[in-house]
Each structure stands twice: as C-alpha cells, then as structure tokens.
Amino acid sequence: MSNLDQKSAVQAAQLRQMLSAWNAPMITSILLALILAVVQYGVISTPIVFSWFFLVVAVAVVRRFIIAAYQHASTDDYASTQLLLNKFRVGILIAGLVWGAAGFLMFPTNNVPHQLFLIFILAGLSAGVVVSFAADFVSALLYSVTATLPLIVRLFLEDDGLSMAMGITGLLFLGFMILFLRNLNRNISSTISMKFESEAREEKMRASEERYHLLLDHSPVGIFQYDTDLIITYCNEIILKTLHSSSDIIVGLDLHTLEDKSFLPAMQAALKGEVGLYEGHYRSTFSKIDLWISMICSPSKDSLGKVVGGIGIVQDFTERKAATDEIENLAFYDHLTGLPNRRLLLERLKQVLASSARSGHSGALMLIDLDNFKKINDTFGHDVGDLLLQEVAQRIESCVRENDIVARLSGDEFVVVLELLSEKELEAAAQAETIGEKIRAVIGNPYQLASHEHHSSSSIGVTLFSGLQHGAEELLKQADIAMYQSKKTGPNMLRFFDPQMQADINARAALERELHQAIENNEFQLYYQIQVDSSHRQLGAEVLIRWMHPVRGLVSPAQFIPLIEETGLILPVGQWVLETACDQLKKWQQDESTSNLVLAVNISARQFRQKNFVTQVQAALHRHIINPRLLKLELTESLLLENIEDIIEKMNALKEIGIQFSLDDFGTGYSSLQYLKRLPLDQLKIDQSFVRELASNNSDRAIVSTIIAMAHSLNLNVIAEGVETEEQRQHLLDNSCTHYQGYLFGKPVPIEQFELLLKQSRAVH
C-alpha cells in the first residue's frame, strides 16, 4: 500500500468513526439547547431565545441529511475522502458558530447565575464534542474554538473583575482542551494506523500462506511435513496421487505403522538436524502399489532454531526406472529368450574371472550349439524355430545353479558360465561335465512346438579357467574349438578344450560307470591284514576293500576310493563291507581258535554321518548274531571337524552295546585334545607316515613317543601301522607300543590266505 493510499484509508477511518459517533452529540446538542433556552427564558428576549433554538434544531436536521448522504458516498480514493471530510468540517464549523452565537445572544447581563449556567453548558458541550470528534483534529478544534471563543470575548467585554477572571479561566480551559484534543487525536490516529498496519500484515501473511499452499499444491514433486514423532502433519496433492491415497489416510498417519520402512532412516536423519536421502523401491501399505522414489528430508526448525519436525520432498521415478530397465534390456538382454546377450556376457565373465583369481576356485565356460537347427527353420519356419530357442533357454536355466550365468550368444548358440567349482582341476572338470551332461540330456527330450513334436540334440564345448590366465574372448574361442571338436566326433556330444583333460574326464567317467557295475556284479573283495601284539600273538585284523576288475585286474584303492566317496557310492559299498565283516566274525566265532579275533572296519565320514548309521550297525550285529566286542570301527580324524556333538552321541550309543573304536591315521589330522578326551575311544592308530622313517628321523621318533605317551595318559590302547622292519618294531616296543600292523607280520590278503596264515602262526607258537 502506497503512502497516499494509507493516508486516504486513515482519513476514511476517521470519517467513519466521527459519523458513527454523530447521533449522540446531535441529540445531546438539541437537549442542551432546549435546557438552555428554558433556563434563559425570562432573562433573555423571547424572540432571541426561540430564534436561536430554532436555528440549532435546523442546523442539526440539515446536518443529519448531509451525514446520511456522506455515509453512502464513496471513500475509495484520497480525493473523495478529503472532499467528504472537508464538507463534514464545514458542518462542524456551522454548528460551532451557532453555539458560539449563544455566547452573545444567550448571555444575560448582570445575572451571574445565568451567566455561569451558560458557561457550564458551553464548556460541557465543547468538551463532549471534542471527545466525540477527536478523530479529526481540525473538526474538533473548529467546534471547540467557535463554540467557546465568543463567550470568552463576551466575558472580557463585561469589564468587571469577575468577568475578566472567568474570561481568563475560559481561555485556560480552551487551551487545555486543545492540548487534550491534540493528544487524544494522536492516540486515535496512531490506533487507526496500527490497525491498518496490522490488517496489512495479516493480509500479507494470508497472501503469503495462500502462495505457499498454492506453490505446494501445484508443485511437480510430492511434499509432506512430519513432527518429531514421525506423524505426518501435511501433504500436498502430488503425494496423494503418487500413493493413490487420500488426505484422510495420510495426514495424521504414524509412519512407524507402515509395512515398508525402508525410507525411515532418511526421515530420522532430518530430526537430528541433518539432511536425509533415500532412493529406491517402496511398496505402499494401503494401495499396495510398487514405486521407485527418491526422497530428500530436511529439518524443520522453530524461531529458536529447535528442530520441531521435518519436510520431505518426494519424486516418483517409477516410469523413468521402467524406461531405464527397458533400455538396459534392449542393450544387454536377448529380446527373444530374455537371457543376457554377448555384451553383458563378456562383462559378467570378466567379473567371474576376477572372482576366481581372488578365491582360487576354478570355473568353466560351455558353448552349446543346437544340432541341425537350420533344418527346423527351413522346414517349419522361423516362428517354430523361435519357440524352440525359448524352450531350450528355459531348459538350460533349469540345469544350472543360481549363481551361474546362462546367455544367448547368437542364433542357436548358448553359453553357460559355471563358477565356484573345485580348486582341483580334475574335480572341477568332473563337476562341469556333470552339469553339461544334464544340459545335453534335457535338450534331447522331446519338444511340443505349436502343433509339431520335435526332437533336438546339442554339441557342447567346455573349457576350464582359473583366475586371469585367459581373457573372456579367448575362453569363448577355446569353447568354440571344443564345440566343433564335439560336432566332428558326432552329434549330441560334449568335449573339453584340453585333449588330455578330455581323456582324463573320459577315464573318470568310465571308471564311475564301472564302479556301478562292480557293485551289481559283486566285484569287490575284502582283504585282511593281521594285527599282533609284542609276543606276535594274533589279535585280529583290519579289513581292506579291493576291486577285482574283470579286465584290468586288481585296481588300487587309491584310484577308486576317492571316486566312490565323491559320488556317494561309499554308502552302499560301506554297508557291504560292514555286512561282510560281520559275516566273517560269525564264522570265526564258531571256531575256538579264532573266536577271540577282532575285526577292524574302516568307516568313512559320509557313512558315519548318516542319521540311521547306529541302527544299521545294530541291525547287522543282530542279523549275524555276533559278539559286538569283536567289531572295531576305525574312524578318521577328518570326521571330527564337523558336528562333534552328534559324533559323540552316536559313538556312545554304539559303545553301550560293546562296539570298539579306533582313531585311524592319528597325527595327520587336526584332532583337538579337548574333543579326544570326550570321545569313547579304545585305541589310537599311529599313521604309517611316522613309522616309515622311525629309525632315521628324530622328528618322527619324537612324534611317535608323544602319541604313545598321550594315548597311555588317556587310558587308550595304541597300535602302529606300516611296521615293516624289526628295528621299527623294537623302537615302538621301547616306547611301550605293543600292538602292530604291517608287512613285517603280513600283507593284506584274501580270507583264504589269511586263515592259512593264522594256522601257520599258531603252529609256530
């Protein structure tokens, strides 16, 4: 508001205030005029009295009509307001002159009481009018001066001491009244100005709030406010549209009650006076819609700088995210199968190679090519060919692990990247071949493509990698060469890039097939190696499995034992060994000379960890009706690395029925003495690696002496295996080891030779 507009508004307010207060002074003026006329009647000429009173009433009536016109007049600008105010002042001036005329016309000469009454009336009327019209200093001043000054002049004209004194008093009264009027006018003007300023500030504040809410409501981003209890106090329309919700739900919502609280840390950061940021996925609790949002939260502070809440600005970029994903799919994924394309494959393969270098694990890359795919397109059309490619992609994905990569390279070529295979090259190759053969098998299953049934096959090339020895492109070339080698060999084949490894894989696969046949054809045999004491008395034997291959002859256990462990064949083989040993014990029990012999049976970790292992042993003992004390189970230290409590529980269960336990190959593993003293063992078996150089190696002698002493301190029997010389036996005997096993006393032999050895030994002793 300009200064002129403000001045006009102040004058208009003053005018309205005087107009609103006009009725009371007018009525009072007429009543006082009537009283004065009555009182002065008889001391003042009657025509003068009536004429003056009539003039007072006439002026009052005219002013009433004029004021009524004033009240309906416009005060929109300074000029019109000033004009009305001047007219009002003229009216005031006329009224003041009429009352001032009473100072001469109604003044009784030589009648002091009536003079005093006239003075009283005029003084009171002037004081009242000054108060009523003080909003306009000029109006009140005109009235007070014109109404009282003639009377003061009249008093001075009397030329006597009393009149002079009253005249002076009147002047003082007039001066005092003018001073009072000035102060009162200033207060009223100040009040009016302050009112306008207050209204202007309120108007400005309302306008500011309206602009603020208008800005928030029409902002292109969502905005909300929350208090220190994380309760929303305000939100704009964009928030409601984004969440597909209403203000009744959102305003007053306690954010702790939401299902998805992923963005709460950003909001809590603002309450700590910091700026909180969140960007990611959000699922609405009420509308159940999925969004991608970015949010920035800032602290909201009061005038003292105290944090009283926070302000969140939310932007929904779900559509932009979908567009970005779509662009990424077009750039990195095959549009037909949805698999990674060559570009993304190479990027991920580089990451896998780096991971292999860090972890030491091997990996494999397979290149899979469909055989005779061109004939499908030529015969049935590209639509059917596309259906086949989609089905093949799904089948390949079903064969691999979660972390493995399946990609479509081009046309009918697919790539599989296997990571985290074994650190051992041969085992890694076997793992890769297992998955590759599975893929080859599922691709070979029949397809129902639209109305056509189709059979397909594939040629697979595999190359192994470890670390960063080869780049991604080079590995693809190697797999490609291996794939073409498989095609040359024949359709539906799998080949490795390394010819020697291919031969090793073939040999391993052949050995595994032959092991299955060996179980079916009962090609395994048990060999027995004698165990004796220091007096060469026969204590029993350890049973050792051998494989009599129909073509290869006797196969070394070092060749097939690791494979049956890895493939799980150890379970049926181990059960067969246990049953065969129990059957032999039953036969020995029927002969007094062999009834006390103990048979030691090696139990693998995988076999022992079976949940029903205890039941299996109990069932074997029950079937063959043998003395449990004659069966000794040899366990390796590797068994103690996992789930020691379960191992102790099973050993105790078998120990209760009389089964003996020996800890095999002691000293080569990681046995904890804490666990050793809890295990219900009967015997420690010194590994032959310590016995072999016992005569020449001081370290081996120290180790053997320590093992024997520790066994005795634990009240355990101790037996040494691999004893081949008398010098070794003597050294063991000198250290109080009195049980032996080794070539010095007998090699592992079939049962017929073993029993013959027993008879010869008994004959000697």
C-alpha positions in Angstrom: 0.0 0.0 0.0 1.4 3.4 -1.0 1.7 6.4 1.5 -1.2 8.2 -0.3 -3.4 5.1 -0.1 -2.6 4.6 3.5 -3.4 8.3 4.3 -6.7 8.0 2.5 -7.5 4.9 4.4 -6.7 6.6 7.7 -8.9 9.6 6.9 -11.7 7.4 5.8 -11.5 5.5 9.1 -11.5 8.8 11.0 -14.5 10.0 9.0 -16.4 6.7 9.6 -15.6 6.9 13.3 -17.0 10.5 13.6 -20.0 9.7 11.5 -20.7 6.6 13.7 -20.5 8.8 16.8 -22.6 11.7 15.4 -26.1 10.7 16.7 -25.2 11.1 20.4 -23.6 14.6 20.1 -26.5 15.8 17.9 -29.2 14.6 20.4 -27.2 15.9 23.3 -26.8 19.3 21.5 -30.6 19.6 20.9 -31.3 18.7 24.5 -28.8 21.1 25.9 -30.1 23.8 23.6 -33.6 23.2 24.9 -32.4 23.3 28.5 -30.5 26.5 27.9 -33.5 28.1 26.2 -35.8 27.2 29.0 -33.3 28.4 31.7 -32.6 31.6 29.9 -36.2 32.2 29.1 -37.2 35.3 31.0 -33.7 36.8 31.3 -33.2 36.9 27.5 -35.6 38.3 25.0 -38.1 35.6 24.0 -37.7 36.1 20.2 -34.0 35.7 20.6 -34.4 32.6 22.6 -36.8 31.0 20.1 -34.8 32.1 17.1 -31.6 30.7 18.5 -33.2 27.4 19.5 -34.9 27.1 16.1 -31.5 27.7 14.4 -29.8 24.9 16.5 -32.5 22.4 15.5 -32.5 23.5 11.9 -28.7 23.1 11.7 -28.9 19.7 13.3 -31.6 18.4 10.9 -29.7 19.6 7.8 -26.6 18.0 9.1 -28.5 14.8 9.6 -29.4 14.6 6.0 -26.0 15.6 4.9 -24.4 12.9 7.1 -26.8 10.3 5.7 -25.5 11.3 2.2 -22.0 11.1 3.5 -22.4 7.5 4.8 -23.4 6.3 1.3 -20.7 8.2 -0.5 -17.5 6.6 -1.9 -14.3 6.8 0.0 -12.2 4.7 -2.4 -9.5 7.3 -3.1 -7.8 10.1 -1.3 -9.6 13.0 -3.2 -13.1 11.8 -2.5 -12.3 11.1 1.1 -10.7 14.5 1.5 -13.8 16.2 -0.1 -16.2 14.4 2.3 -14.0 15.3 5.3 -13.9 19.0 4.3 -17.7 19.0 4.0 -18.0 17.4 7.4 -15.7 20.1 8.8 -17.9 22.8 7.3 -20.9 21.3 9.0 -19.0 21.2 12.3 -17.9 24.8 11.8 -21.5 25.9 11.3 -22.7 24.0 14.3 -19.9 25.6 16.4 -20.8 29.1 15.1 -24.5 28.6 16.1 -23.5 27.5 19.6 -20.8 30.3 19.7 -23.6 32.8 18.9 -25.2 31.8 22.2 -22.2 33.3 24.0 -23.6 36.7 22.8 -27.3 36.1 22.2 -28.0 34.0 25.3 -25.6 35.9 27.7 -27.7 37.7 30.4 -26.1 41.0 31.6 -25.8 41.5 35.4 -27.1 37.9 36.1 -24.2 35.9 37.3 -26.0 32.6 37.9 -27.4 32.5 34.4 -24.1 33.5 33.0 -22.5 30.7 34.9 -25.1 28.3 33.6 -24.4 29.4 30.0 -20.7 28.9 30.6 -21.3 25.5 32.1 -23.4 24.4 29.1 -21.0 25.7 26.5 -17.9 24.2 28.3 -19.6 20.8 28.7 -20.9 20.8 25.2 -17.4 21.7 23.8 -15.7 19.0 25.9 -18.2 16.4 24.7 -17.8 17.4 21.1 -14.0 17.4 21.4 -14.2 13.8 22.7 -16.7 12.7 20.0 -14.9 14.3 17.1 -11.3 13.9 18.3 -10.6 11.5 15.4 -10.3 14.7 13.2 -8.3 17.3 15.0 -9.5 20.1 12.6 -13.2 19.3 13.2 -12.9 19.2 17.0 -10.7 22.3 17.0 -13.2 24.3 14.9 -16.1 23.3 17.0 -14.4 24.0 20.4 -13.0 27.4 19.2 -16.1 28.7 17.6 -18.4 27.4 20.4 -16.4 28.9 23.3 -14.4 31.8 22.0 -17.4 34.2 21.5 -18.4 33.6 25.2 -14.8 34.4 26.3 -14.8 37.6 24.2 -18.2 38.5 25.8 -16.9 38.0 29.3 -14.0 40.3 28.6 -16.4 42.9 27.3 -18.2 43.0 30.7 -15.2 45.0 32.0 -15.5 43.8 35.6 -13.1 41.8 37.7 -15.2 38.6 37.9 -16.0 38.5 34.2 -12.4 39.2 33.4 -11.4 36.3 35.7 -14.0 34.0 34.1 -12.8 35.1 30.7 -9.2 34.2 31.6 -10.4 30.8 33.0 -12.2 30.2 29.8 -9.1 30.8 27.8 -7.2 28.4 30.0 -10.0 25.9 29.6 -9.9 26.3 25.8 -6.1 25.9 25.8 -6.2 22.9 28.0 -9.0 21.4 25.8 -6.9 22.0 22.7 -3.9 20.2 24.3 -6.1 17.4 25.4 -7.6 17.2 21.9 -4.1 17.0 20.3 -3.1 14.1 22.5 -6.4 12.3 22.0 -6.2 12.8 18.3 -2.7 11.5 18.1 -3.7 8.4 20.1 -6.7 7.8 17.9 -4.7 8.4 14.7 -2.0 6.0 16.0 -4.5 3.4 16.8 -6.1 3.6 13.4 -2.7 3.5 11.7 -1.7 0.5 13.8 -4.9 -1.2 12.9 -4.3 -0.7 9.3 -0.7 -1.9 9.6 -1.9 -5.0 11.5 -4.5 -5.7 8.9 -1.9 -5.1 6.2 0.4 -7.6 7.9 -2.4 -10.1 8.3 -3.3 -9.7 4.7 0.3 -10.1 3.6 0.6 -13.2 5.8 -2.6 -14.6 4.4 -1.4 -13.9 0.9 1.9 -15.5 1.7 0.2 -18.6 3.1 -2.0 -18.8 0.1 1.0 -18.5 -2.2 2.8 -21.1 -0.1 -0.1 -23.6 -0.2 -0.6 -22.8 -3.9 3.1 -23.5 -4.5 2.9 -26.7 -2.6 -0.3 -27.9 -4.1 0.9 -27.2 -7.6 4.5 -28.4 -7.1 5.6 -31.0 -9.6 7.0 -33.1 -6.7 5.4 -34.5 -3.6 5.9 -32.5 -0.4 4.9 -33.5 3.2 5.6 -32.4 6.7 6.0 -34.5 9.8 6.6 -34.0 13.5 9.2 -35.4 15.8 7.1 -38.5 16.5 7.1 -39.2 12.7 3.5 -38.4 12.3 2.5 -36.6 9.0 1.0 -33.2 9.6 0.6 -32.0 6.0 0.9 -33.4 2.5 0.2 -31.9 -1.0 -1.9 -33.4 -3.8 1.1 -34.9 -5.6 1.8 -37.2 -2.6 -1.8 -38.4 -2.6 -1.8 -39.0 -6.3 1.6 -40.8 -6.1 0.4 -43.1 -3.3 -3.2 -43.5 -4.8 -4.5 -42.5 -1.4 -6.5 -39.7 0.4 -5.6 -37.0 2.9 -7.8 -38.7 5.5 -5.4 -41.6 5.5 -2.1 -39.8 5.0 -2.5 -36.7 7.3 -2.1 -37.9 10.9 -0.5 -41.2 9.8 2.1 -42.7 12.2 4.9 -43.7 9.9 6.0 -46.4 12.4 2.9 -48.4 11.3 3.9 -48.7 7.7 4.9 -52.1 6.3 7.7 -50.8 4.2 10.0 -48.7 6.5 13.0 -48.5 4.1 12.9 -44.7 4.0 12.6 -44.1 7.7 16.3 -43.6 8.3 16.3 -40.6 5.9 13.4 -39.0 7.9 15.1 -39.7 11.2 18.3 -38.0 10.0 16.3 -34.8 9.4 15.1 -34.9 13.0 18.8 -35.0 14.0 19.4 -31.8 12.1 20.9 -33.5 9.1 19.7 -33.9 5.5 18.4 -37.4 4.9 18.4 -39.1 1.5 16.7 -42.2 0.2 16.4 -43.6 -3.3 15.0 -47.0 -4.1 11.9 -49.2 -4.2 8.9 -48.6 -2.0 5.7 -50.5 -1.6 2.6 -48.6 -0.4 1.0 -50.1 2.7 -2.6 -49.0 1.7 -2.8 -49.1 -2.1 -0.3 -52.0 -2.4 1.4 -50.3 -5.4 5.1 -50.6 -6.1 7.0 -47.4 -6.7 10.6 -46.2 -7.3 11.1 -43.0 -5.4 13.8 -40.5 -4.5 13.3 -38.5 -1.3 15.2 -35.8 0.5 14.3 -34.9 4.1 15.4 -31.6 5.7 14.9 -30.5 9.4 12.0 -28.0 10.2 13.0 -25.6 13.0 11.2 -23.0 15.1 12.2 -19.4 15.7 14.7 -20.6 18.4 16.4 -23.0 16.0 15.0 -26.1 17.6 14.1 -29.0 15.3 10.3 -29.5 15.5 9.9 -31.9 12.6 10.9 -32.5 9.1 10.0 -31.7 5.5 10.1 -34.4 2.9 10.3 -33.9 -0.9 9.4 -37.0 -2.9 9.8 -37.6 -6.6 8.3 -40.7 -8.2 10.6 -42.0 -10.9 8.8 -45.4 -11.5 8.2 -44.6 -15.1 11.8 -43.4 -15.6 13.0 -46.6 -13.9 10.9 -48.7 -16.2 12.2 -46.9 -19.2 15.8 -47.3 -18.0 15.2 -51.0 -17.4 13.7 -51.3 -20.9 16.7 -49.6 -22.4 19.0 -51.9 -20.4 17.1 -54.9 -21.6 17.5 -53.8 -25.1 21.2 -53.1 -24.6 22.1 -56.2 -22.5 19.5 -58.9 -23.0 18.3 -61.0 -25.9 14.8 -59.9 -26.8 13.7 -63.5 -27.8 14.8 -65.5 -24.7 15.4 -62.8 -22.1 18.9 -64.1 -21.5 22.0 -61.9 -21.3 23.4 -61.1 -24.7 27.1 -61.2 -25.8 27.8 -57.7 -24.4 26.5 -58.5 -20.9 28.0 -62.0 -21.0 31.5 -60.6 -21.6 31.1 -58.1 -18.7 29.9 -60.7 -16.3 32.6 -63.2 -17.4 35.3 -60.6 -16.6 33.8 -60.3 -13.1 33.8 -64.1 -12.7 37.4 -64.4 -13.8 38.4 -61.7 -11.2 36.4 -63.6 -8.5 38.2 -66.8 -9.5 41.5 -65.1 -9.1 40.6 -64.0 -5.6 39.0 -67.2 -4.3 41.2 -69.8 -6.1 38.2 -71.7 -7.3 38.0 -73.0 -10.8 35.3 -72.2 -13.3 34.0 -73.5 -16.6 32.6 -72.0 -19.8 30.3 -74.0 -22.0 29.4 -73.3 -25.6 26.2 -75.1 -26.6 25.1 -75.3 -30.2 21.9 -77.0 -31.4 22.4 -79.7 -34.0 20.7 -79.2 -37.3 18.8 -76.1 -36.2 18.8 -74.7 -39.7 16.6 -77.6 -40.8 13.9 -76.6 -38.3 13.7 -73.0 -39.6 13.7 -74.3 -43.2 11.1 -76.9 -42.6 8.7 -75.4 -40.0 9.5 -71.7 -40.3 11.3 -69.2 -38.1 8.3 -68.9 -35.7 8.7 -72.6 -34.7 12.5 -72.1 -34.5 12.0 -69.2 -32.1 9.7 -71.4 -29.9 12.5 -74.0 -29.8 15.1 -71.4 -28.8 12.9 -70.1 -26.0 12.2 -73.7 -24.7 15.9 -74.6 -24.9 16.8 -71.4 -22.9 14.4 -72.4 -20.1 15.7 -76.0 -20.0 19.3 -74.8 -19.8 18.5 -72.4 -16.9 16.8 -75.3 -15.1 20.1 -77.3 -15.1 22.4 -74.7 -13.6 22.9 -73.2 -10.1 21.6 -69.8 -9.0 24.9 -68.0 -9.4 25.8 -69.5 -12.8 25.3 -67.5 -16.0 23.3 -68.5 -19.0 23.5 -66.3 -22.1 22.4 -66.5 -25.8 25.4 -65.7 -27.9 23.8 -65.6 -31.3 21.4 -67.7 -33.4 21.3 -71.2 -31.9 24.4 -70.8 -29.7 24.1 -70.6 -25.9 26.8 -70.0 -23.3 26.9 -71.2 -19.7 29.4 -69.9 -17.2 29.9 -72.0 -14.1 31.8 -70.5 -11.1 32.9 -71.7 -7.7 33.9 -75.2 -8.9 36.5 -77.2 -7.1 40.0 -75.8 -6.7 41.3 -79.1 -8.1 41.3 -79.1 -11.8 40.2 -82.7 -12.3 37.3 -82.4 -9.8 36.3 -79.1 -11.4 36.2 -80.8 -14.8 34.0 -83.6 -13.4 31.6 -81.1 -11.9 31.4 -79.2 -15.2 30.8 -82.4 -17.1 28.0 -83.4 -14.8 26.2 -80.2 -15.4 27.0 -80.4 -19.1 25.6 -83.9 -19.4 22.5 -82.8 -17.6 22.0 -79.9 -20.1 22.7 -82.3 -23.0 20.1 -84.7 -21.7 17.3 -82.1 -21.2 17.9 -80.6 -24.6 17.4 -84.1 -26.0 14.0 -84.5 -24.5 11.0 -84.2 -27.0 9.5 -80.7 -27.7 6.0 -79.8 -28.5 6.3 -76.7 -30.7 2.8 -75.5 -31.6 1.3 -78.5 -33.4 4.8 -80.0 -34.1 6.6 -82.6 -32.0 10.3 -82.2 -32.4 13.5 -83.9 -31.2 16.7 -82.0 -30.9 20.3 -82.5 -29.7 23.3 -80.3 -29.0 27.0 -80.2 -29.3 28.8 -78.8 -26.2 32.3 -77.5 -25.9 33.7 -76.9 -22.4 36.8 -75.0 -21.3 38.1 -74.6 -17.7 39.5 -71.5 -16.3 41.2 -70.4 -13.0 42.0 -66.8 -12.3 43.0 -64.4 -15.0 45.2 -66.7 -17.1 42.9 -66.3 -20.1 40.7 -63.4 -21.2 36.9 -63.6 -21.8 37.3 -63.6 -25.6 40.0 -66.3 -25.5 37.8 -68.5 -23.4 35.0 -68.2 -25.9 37.4 -69.2 -28.7 38.5 -72.2 -26.7 35.0 -73.3 -26.0 34.2 -72.8 -29.7 37.0 -75.0 -30.7 35.9 -77.7 -28.2 32.3 -77.4 -29.5 33.4 -78.0 -33.1 35.5 -81.0 -31.9 32.4 -82.4 -30.4 30.5 -81.9 -33.7 33.3 -83.7 -35.6 33.0 -86.6 -33.2 29.3 -86.8 -33.8 26.1 -85.0 -32.9 24.9 -84.8 -29.2 28.4 -84.9 -27.7 30.3 -83.0 -25.1 34.0 -82.3 -25.4 36.6 -80.4 -23.3 39.1 -78.0 -24.9 42.2 -79.7 -23.4 42.7 -83.1 -25.1 44.5 -84.6 -22.1 41.8 -83.4 -19.8 39.2 -84.8 -22.1 41.0 -88.1 -21.8 41.1 -87.8 -18.0 37.4 -87.0 -17.9 36.6 -89.9 -20.1 38.6 -92.2 -18.0 37.0 -90.9 -14.8 33.5 -91.3 -16.3 34.3 -94.8 -17.5 35.6 -95.6 -14.0 32.4 -94.3 -12.4 30.3 -96.5 -14.7 32.4 -99.5 -14.0 32.1 -98.9 -10.2 28.3 -99.1 -10.6 28.8 -102.4 -12.5 31.2 -103.6 -9.8 28.5 -103.2 -7.1 26.0 -105.0 -9.2 28.4 -107.8 -10.2 30.0 -108.3 -6.7 33.5 -107.5 -8.0 34.7 -106.1 -4.6 36.6 -108.3 -2.2 37.8 -107.9 1.4 41.5 -108.4 2.2 42.7 -109.0 5.7 45.9 -107.7 7.3 47.0 -109.2 10.6 47.3 -107.3 13.8 49.6 -108.7 16.6 51.0 -107.8 20.0 54.6 -107.7 21.1 54.6 -111.5 21.6 53.4 -112.0 18.0 50.0 -113.2 19.4 47.2 -112.7 16.9 44.8 -110.0 18.0 42.7 -109.8 14.8 42.8 -108.0 11.5 41.9 -104.9 9.6 39.6 -105.5 6.6 40.6 -103.6 3.4 38.5 -103.4 0.3 39.9 -104.5 -3.1 38.4 -104.3 -6.6 38.9 -107.3 -8.9 38.2 -105.7 -12.3 37.3 -108.3 -14.9 39.6 -106.7 -17.5 42.1 -104.5 -15.5 42.6 -107.0 -12.8 43.3 -105.7 -9.2 42.5 -102.0 -9.1 44.4 -99.9 -6.5 42.2 -98.4 -3.7 43.9 -95.0 -4.4 42.1 -95.0 -7.8 38.6 -95.8 -6.8 38.2 -94.9 -3.1 38.2 -91.1 -3.7 35.7 -91.5 -6.5 33.2 -93.6 -4.5 33.5 -91.1 -1.7 32.7 -88.2 -4.1 29.9 -89.9 -5.9 28.2 -91.3 -2.8 28.8 -94.9 -3.8 30.6 -95.2 -0.5 27.3 -95.7 1.3 26.3 -99.0 -0.4 29.9 -100.1 -0.6 30.5 -99.3 3.1 27.3 -101.2 4.1 28.6 -104.2 2.1 31.9 -104.1 3.9 30.2 -104.0 7.3 27.9 -106.9 6.4 30.8 -109.0 5.1 32.9 -108.3 8.1 30.1 -109.3 10.5 29.6 -112.5 8.5 33.2 -113.3 8.8 33.2 -112.7 12.6 30.2 -115.1 12.8 32.2 -117.8 11.1 35.2 -117.2 13.3 33.0 -117.4 16.5 32.2 -121.0 15.5 35.9 -122.0 15.8 37.5 -121.8 19.2 40.9 -120.8 17.7 39.5 -117.7 16.0 36.6 -116.9 18.3 38.5 -114.1 20.1 39.8 -112.3 16.9 38.8 -108.7 16.5 38.0 -107.3 13.1 38.7 -103.6 12.4 36.4 -101.9 9.7 37.1 -98.5 8.2 34.1 -96.2 8.4 34.0 -93.1 6.1 32.9 -89.7 7.4 30.0 -89.7 5.0 28.9 -93.1 6.1 29.1 -92.3 9.8 27.1 -89.1 9.4 24.0 -90.9 8.1 21.1 -90.4 10.5 20.4 -94.1 10.7 24.1 -95.3 11.0 23.7 -96.6 14.5 20.6 -98.5 13.5 22.4 -100.0 10.5 25.2 -101.3 12.8 22.8 -102.7 15.3 20.8 -104.4 12.6 24.0 -106.0 11.1 25.0 -107.3 14.6 21.5 -108.7 15.1 21.4 -110.4 11.7 24.7 -112.2 12.1 24.4 -112.8 15.9 28.0 -111.9 16.8 29.7 -110.5 19.9 29.8 -106.7 19.5 33.1 -106.5 21.3 34.8 -108.3 18.4 33.9 -105.5 16.0 36.2 -102.4 15.9 35.2 -99.3 13.9 38.1 -97.2 12.6 37.3 -93.5 12.2 39.5 -90.9 10.6 40.4 -87.5 12.2 38.6 -85.7 9.4 35.3 -86.9 10.9 35.9 -84.7 13.9 35.9 -81.4 12.0 32.1 -81.1 11.9 29.2 -81.6 14.4 31.3 -83.2 17.1 28.3 -83.5 19.5 26.4 -85.7 17.0 29.5 -87.9 16.6 29.9 -88.3 20.3 26.2 -89.2 20.7 26.5 -91.9 18.0 29.7 -93.3 19.4 28.3 -93.6 22.9 25.2 -95.4 21.5 27.4 -98.0 19.8 29.8 -98.1 22.8 26.9 -99.1 25.1 26.4 -102.3 23.1 30.1 -103.2 23.1 31.5 -101.8 19.8 35.1 -100.7 19.9 36.5 -97.6 18.3 39.9 -96.8 16.9 41.1 -93.4 15.7 42.9 -94.1 12.4 45.8 -92.2 10.9 46.3 -90.4 14.1 48.7 -87.4 13.9 47.9 -86.5 10.3 44.7 -84.5 11.0 43.5 -81.8 13.4 42.2 -83.6 16.4 41.5 -81.4 19.4 42.7 -82.8 22.7 39.5 -81.3 24.2 37.4 -83.5 21.9 39.7 -86.5 22.2 39.1 -86.9 25.9 35.3 -86.8 25.4 35.3 -89.4 22.7 34.7 -93.0 23.8 37.8 -94.4 22.0 39.6 -97.6 22.7 42.6 -97.1 20.6 44.8 -94.6 18.7 46.4 -95.8 15.5 49.8 -94.3 14.6 49.9 -93.4 10.9 52.4 -95.3 8.9 54.0 -92.0 7.6 55.5 -91.6 11.1 56.6 -95.2 11.3 58.2 -95.4 7.9 61.3 -93.4 8.9 61.2 -94.1 12.6 64.8 -95.4 12.6 66.4 -92.4 10.9 64.2 -89.4 11.6 64.4 -87.8 15.0 61.2 -85.8 14.4 59.2 -88.9 13.7 60.6 -90.6 16.8 59.6 -87.6 18.9 56.1 -87.6 17.4 55.6 -91.3 17.9 56.8 -91.1 21.5 54.4 -88.3 22.2 51.5 -90.1 20.6 52.1 -93.2 22.7 52.5 -91.2 25.9 49.4 -89.3 25.2 47.4 -92.4 24.5 48.5 -94.1 27.7 47.6 -90.9 29.7 44.1 -91.1 28.2 44.0 -94.9 29.1 43.9 -95.8 25.4 45.5 -98.7 23.6 47.9 -97.7 20.8 48.7 -99.6 17.6 51.2 -98.7 14.9 50.5 -99.4 11.2 53.0 -99.8 8.5 55.6 -101.7 10.6 57.9 -103.3 8.1 61.2 -103.8 9.9 62.3 -105.3 13.2 64.1 -102.1 14.0 60.8 -100.2 13.7 59.0 -102.7 15.9 61.8 -102.6 18.6 61.7 -98.8 18.7 57.9 -98.9 19.2 58.3 -101.6 21.9 60.9 -99.5 23.7 58.3 -96.7 23.8 55.6 -99.1 25.2 53.7 -99.6 22.0 52.9 -103.3 22.0 50.3 -103.6 19.1 51.4 -103.7 15.5 50.2 -104.0 11.9 52.4 -104.1 8.8 54.3 -106.1 6.2 56.6 -107.4 9.0 53.7 -109.5 10.2 51.7 -109.9 7.0 50.4 -108.2 3.9 46.7 -107.7 3.2 45.4 -111.0 1.7 42.1 -112.7 0.8 40.4 -114.6 3.6 41.6 -118.0 2.4 45.3 -116.9 2.6 44.7 -115.1 5.9 43.2 -118.1 7.6 46.1 -120.2 6.3 48.5 -117.6 7.8 46.6 -117.9 11.1 47.1 -121.7 11.1 50.8 -121.4 10.3 51.3 -118.8 13.0 49.6 -121.0 15.6 51.7 -123.9 14.6 54.9 -121.9 15.1 53.8 -120.7 18.5 
